[in-house]
Amino acid sequence: MTQNNTGSFWGDIKWFKPEEFMCKHHMPGVCEFKGRDMMSHEFVRRLDFIRGEYGQPLKVTSGFRCEKFDKYIGGKGNHPTGEAADLLVLKGEHMYAFIDACQKAKILRIAVYKSKPHTHIDIVVDKPKGLFVL
């Protein structure tokens, strides 16, 4: 995992702001992580590339998650690495353009959910790779 805890790489990112990736559990005394400085520079750089290629807005519904919050919501441990995000992506033809952009960015895993509004992407190396429709 490549992390930049200074947050300095955000100046190179065109389409996203650090606040979009904050752990939703960032309550004093419960979670000390803000997420902005916990995201992998490489992952955010690829996500920024995807947004440019895709040509449509991408809303981050979940970026970094502390381990407590990830476990609480039934996560699989991808988000605490800083190498994963859940995004709102338009379905239908837009999804094909999004998947194409992800493949160009060498995203290792894409999970499209039939019953959830978001799409998960990550570059976590020790997980199954490919496109999954769940």
Wavefront OBJ file of the C-alpha trace (Angstrom):
o trace
v 0.000 0.000 0.000
v 1.300 3.417 -0.927
v 0.143 6.099 1.428
v 1.078 9.719 1.595
v 0.260 10.903 5.081
v 1.121 14.513 4.316
v -1.871 14.939 2.029
v 0.393 16.822 -0.398
v -0.578 14.783 -3.459
v -4.084 16.283 -3.436
v -2.783 19.297 -5.349
v -2.302 16.992 -8.354
v -5.884 15.693 -8.250
v -8.336 17.450 -10.563
v -11.708 15.809 -9.968
v -11.832 14.934 -6.262
v -11.405 16.596 -2.893
v -9.890 14.882 0.173
v -13.090 15.374 2.177
v -14.952 13.020 -0.179
v -12.862 10.117 1.137
v -13.240 10.726 4.882
v -14.307 7.857 7.101
v -18.013 8.287 7.841
v -17.246 7.194 11.396
v -14.949 10.116 12.250
v -16.351 10.898 15.673
v -14.075 12.172 18.459
v -13.057 9.352 20.770
v -14.369 6.672 18.403
v -12.384 7.088 15.211
v -9.297 9.233 14.939
v -8.937 8.758 11.188
v -10.145 11.445 8.849
v -9.460 9.403 5.716
v -8.105 12.247 3.592
v -4.534 11.389 4.515
v -5.145 7.657 4.603
v -5.960 7.219 0.907
v -3.379 5.674 -1.391
v -1.956 8.287 -3.751
v -1.795 5.665 -6.507
v -5.452 4.730 -6.072
v -6.686 8.348 -6.026
v -4.517 9.133 -9.064
v -6.129 6.232 -10.944
v -9.587 7.319 -9.807
v -8.878 10.844 -11.063
v -7.850 9.380 -14.433
v -11.061 7.322 -14.532
v -13.187 10.412 -13.909
v -11.485 12.237 -16.785
v -11.902 9.300 -19.175
v -15.467 8.570 -18.103
v -16.553 12.170 -18.618
v -19.367 12.020 -16.050
v -19.459 13.033 -12.379
v -18.573 10.338 -9.847
v -19.845 10.709 -6.294
v -17.794 8.928 -3.639
v -20.215 7.197 -1.266
v -17.434 5.530 0.720
v -13.680 6.047 0.597
v -11.456 5.343 3.561
v -13.024 3.454 6.470
v -11.414 2.822 9.822
v -11.353 -0.868 10.726
v -14.052 -0.410 13.391
v -16.496 1.169 10.954
v -15.680 -1.279 8.164
v -16.375 -4.200 10.479
v -19.543 -2.545 11.829
v -21.100 -2.219 8.361
v -19.986 -5.689 7.242
v -17.128 -4.577 5.012
v -14.520 -7.003 3.729
v -11.433 -5.025 4.744
v -10.763 -3.275 1.426
v -11.557 0.302 2.433
v -9.203 0.434 5.469
v -6.284 -0.035 3.041
v -7.002 3.320 1.373
v -7.097 1.473 -1.952
v -10.872 1.199 -2.441
v -13.925 3.354 -3.028
v -17.645 3.011 -3.589
v -18.991 5.318 -6.276
v -22.363 6.283 -7.668
v -22.164 5.396 -11.353
v -25.031 5.761 -13.810
v -26.259 2.336 -14.932
v -26.861 1.193 -18.498
v -24.586 2.464 -21.269
v -22.769 4.733 -18.820
v -21.591 1.663 -16.917
v -19.799 0.346 -20.010
v -17.890 3.631 -20.351
v -17.037 3.529 -16.638
v -15.781 -0.071 -16.815
v -13.713 0.797 -19.895
v -12.117 3.719 -18.028
v -11.425 1.447 -15.033
v -9.706 -1.099 -17.246
v -7.544 1.626 -18.808
v -6.567 2.695 -15.275
v -5.668 -0.918 -14.407
v -8.230 -1.179 -11.621
v -7.900 -4.718 -10.282
v -11.457 -5.256 -9.109
v -14.842 -3.805 -10.033
v -18.017 -4.914 -8.259
v -21.325 -3.829 -9.789
v -24.251 -4.490 -7.474
v -27.747 -5.204 -8.782
v -29.428 -4.276 -5.501
v -27.192 -1.398 -4.359
v -26.799 2.033 -5.918
v -22.995 2.088 -5.744
v -20.182 0.390 -7.626
v -17.062 -0.737 -5.750
v -13.558 -0.446 -7.206
v -10.197 -1.234 -5.652
v -6.556 -2.051 -6.278
v -6.124 -4.320 -3.245
v -3.649 -6.949 -4.444
v -4.536 -9.877 -2.178
v -8.196 -10.133 -3.255
v -9.835 -11.833 -6.274
v -9.454 -9.738 -9.418
v -11.886 -8.975 -12.221
v -15.367 -7.649 -12.879
v -18.066 -8.970 -10.571
v -21.816 -8.463 -10.900
v -23.403 -9.180 -7.546
l 1 2 3 4 5 6 7 8 9 10 11 12 13 14 15 16 17 18 19 20 21 22 23 24 25 26 27 28 29 30 31 32 33 34 35 36 37 38 39 40 41 42 43 44 45 46 47 48 49 50 51 52 53 54 55 56 57 58 59 60 61 62 63 64 65 66 67 68 69 70 71 72 73 74 75 76 77 78 79 80 81 82 83 84 85 86 87 88 89 90 91 92 93 94 95 96 97 98 99 100 101 102 103 104 105 106 107 108 109 110 111 112 113 114 115 116 117 118 119 120 121 122 123 124 125 126 127 128 129 130 131 132 133 134
